[in-house]
Amino acid sequence: MATKFKIEAAPREVSGKKARRLLNEGLIPGVVYGAKIDSQMIQLPDKEFLSVFHRAGSTNLIDLKVGKKTHRVLIKDIDYAPIGHRVRHVGLFAINLTEEQTVRVPVVLEGDAPAVKMGGALIHVTDHADVRCLAENIPDRLVVDISHLEDFNSAIRLGDVPIPEGVTLLSDPDTTVVTVAPPKTAEQQLAEEAPEAAVAEAPAAEEPAEE
């Protein structure tokens, strides 16, 4: 099976704090691992990796070339710096195409909800689901048609979402994906506005007189 995404990496010789210094050279330290291969430390060009990651996400297969070997991988782990949110380490999982994989896929909404047009508030409760399937059957996403939400408090659960053939839903099917809350009553709006109005009307504290 051909993949849409490819990236080249090089074997990595340094680890620990020395590996972090690669970031200043435009490289991201990482590791490729899997049930059928020996784990290998690698380094990837940051711009190329980020370009592939933004398009492939964690659900599309990527051809990873390290030296003369090419592995079919999924992006499994990404470590971000606490400040700046920069990617500072990645884990790439080499896939066995004959074994089912457990992956987390995004759940997206599509269409217009009639209950929203009547004044309701759309609440997207769950944006992902765990599924199990062969790598070639991993869906990019699960699509939820919200045009069926005709009444206030109506909801769509994961068990209502169409699942592609060859894919098994692992998440709880009773998990709510999306619901429509009814519009607030005048009393509710007044109750919410009252504390704000009280704060706005409160007199400012007087400054102490200078001695």
N, C-alpha and C positions, 0 to 999 in steps of 0.2 A: 504494500500500500504506500503510495507516494504521499509526501507531506508538503504543506504549503510553506513551511518555515524551516530555515536552516541557519546554523550559526557555528563558527569555528572557535575552538578553545585550545589552550596550550597546557601541557602538564605544569603543575605548580610545585616548586621546590621548597618554598618557605611557608611557615605556619605561624599562628599566634600573632603577636604584635607586628612581626615583620610582614605578615600577610596584609595587615591593615595599611601598610605603607604603599601597597599596590594601588590603593584608591587614588593616591596623588599622581599616579602614572596613567590614570585613565583605565584601570583594570579592576575587575571585581573578582575577589577570591571566591571559590566555590568548590563543590564536590559532586561527583557523579557516582551513584550507587544503585544497586538493584540485587535481586535474588540470584541472578545468573552471572554477575560480574563482580570483580574485586573493586572495592571503593577506590576512587582515584581523586586526588586533589587537582583542581584545575584553576585556570584564570581566564576570564573572558573580557573582551573589549566592552567597556560600559555602554557606549552609545549603541553598539550593535545589539547587545543583550536587551537594553531597555526598549529598543524599537521592536524587537521580536516579542518581548513580554507584553507590551501594550496591545499588540495585535493578536497574539496567541492565547494570552491569559494562562490559566492553569488547566484548561480542558482540551487544548489542541496539541497534537504530537509535533515534536521538533526533531529534526535530524541534527544531532550534535557530533561534530567531527573533532576528534582529539588525536592528533598525529595521523596515523594511517587507519585508525578505527573510527567507525561511525556508529553511534548509539541512537536508538529511537527513545526519546525522553519526554517526560512531563515536568513542568516546573512545579516542585512540591513545596519548597521552603524558601522564604525570603526574609532576611534579617535587615531591618531598617535601623539607621542611626536615630537615637532619641531626639536629636536636634537636627533639623534640616530634612529629616525623612529620606536620607540618602540610602540607597541599597548598598550594604556593606558585605553581604555574603549570600550565596544562593545554593540551594540543594536541588539537583536534577536527578529524577528517578528514571532509571533505564527500564523500559517496559518489556515484558514478555507478551508478545502479541497473541499467544494462545491461552492466556490466563485472564480471568475477569479482574477488573480493577475497581477500587472504591474511590470515587472522586466527588468533589463538591462543585455543583454547577449553579450559575446564577438563575434566579427566577425573575422574569421581567413582565411588566404589564403592557397590554395592548388593547386599543379601542377606547370607547367612551362609555362611561357608566351613566345610565339614565337617572339614577338616584342622585348623582352629583349635579346634574342639570337642574334638579329640583331643589337644590340648596344644600345637599349633604356634603360631608367632608370625607374624601377618600383617604383611607389609612392603609399604607403598605406595611404590613406587619412582618413578613418574612421575605427576604430577598435571596435565599439560597436553599438548595436541597441536596442531600447526599444520595447518590445513586451508585449502582454496581453494574458493570457491563464490560464487554471486550473493548480494548482500546479503540478499535475501528468504529465502535458504536457510541462513543462518548458524545453527548449532545453539547453544542456550544452554549445552550441555554434552554430553559423551559419557559414557554410562553403562556401567559394567562390572559384569556379574553374577558375583559371586565364589562363587556356590553350586556352581560347577563345580570349585572347588579342593578335591578330595577327598583328595589325597595330599601328604605332606611334599615340599617342593622343587618342587611343581607351580607353574606360572606362567601368567599371561595377558599376551600381548603386544599392542601397538597393532594389529597385523594381525588379531587375533582379535576386536577390538571392532567391534560393528555401526556402520556409517557411514551416515547418512541419505542418501536418494536426492538426487542433485544436488550432493553434497559429495565432494571429493577429499582423501584423506589425504596430506599432504606429509611428515610426520615419518616416520622410519624404522620400518617395520612390525615390525621385529624388536626394537624397544625394549620392555623389560619394564615393564609397568604395575604388576603386583602379584604377589607370590609368598608362599609359606608356608614359613618355616624350621622345621625339626624342633625339638622340645624339647631343651634342653641335657641332656647326660648328667651323672651325679653327679660324674664326674671333672672335667668342664668347670666345673661350679658351684664345686667345691672350689678349682680353679685360680684362679677369679676372686675367691673370697672370701679366699684366702690373703694377698695383698698388703694388703687392708684390715685383716685381723686383725693382721698384723705391725705396721702403723702404729698400731693401737689399743693394742697391747701395749708399744710402744716407750716407754722411760722418758723423762719430760720432762727437758729440758735444765736443769741446775742454774743458778740465778741467780748471778752473780759476787758475791763477798763485798764488802760496802761498805768503802771505805777510810776 
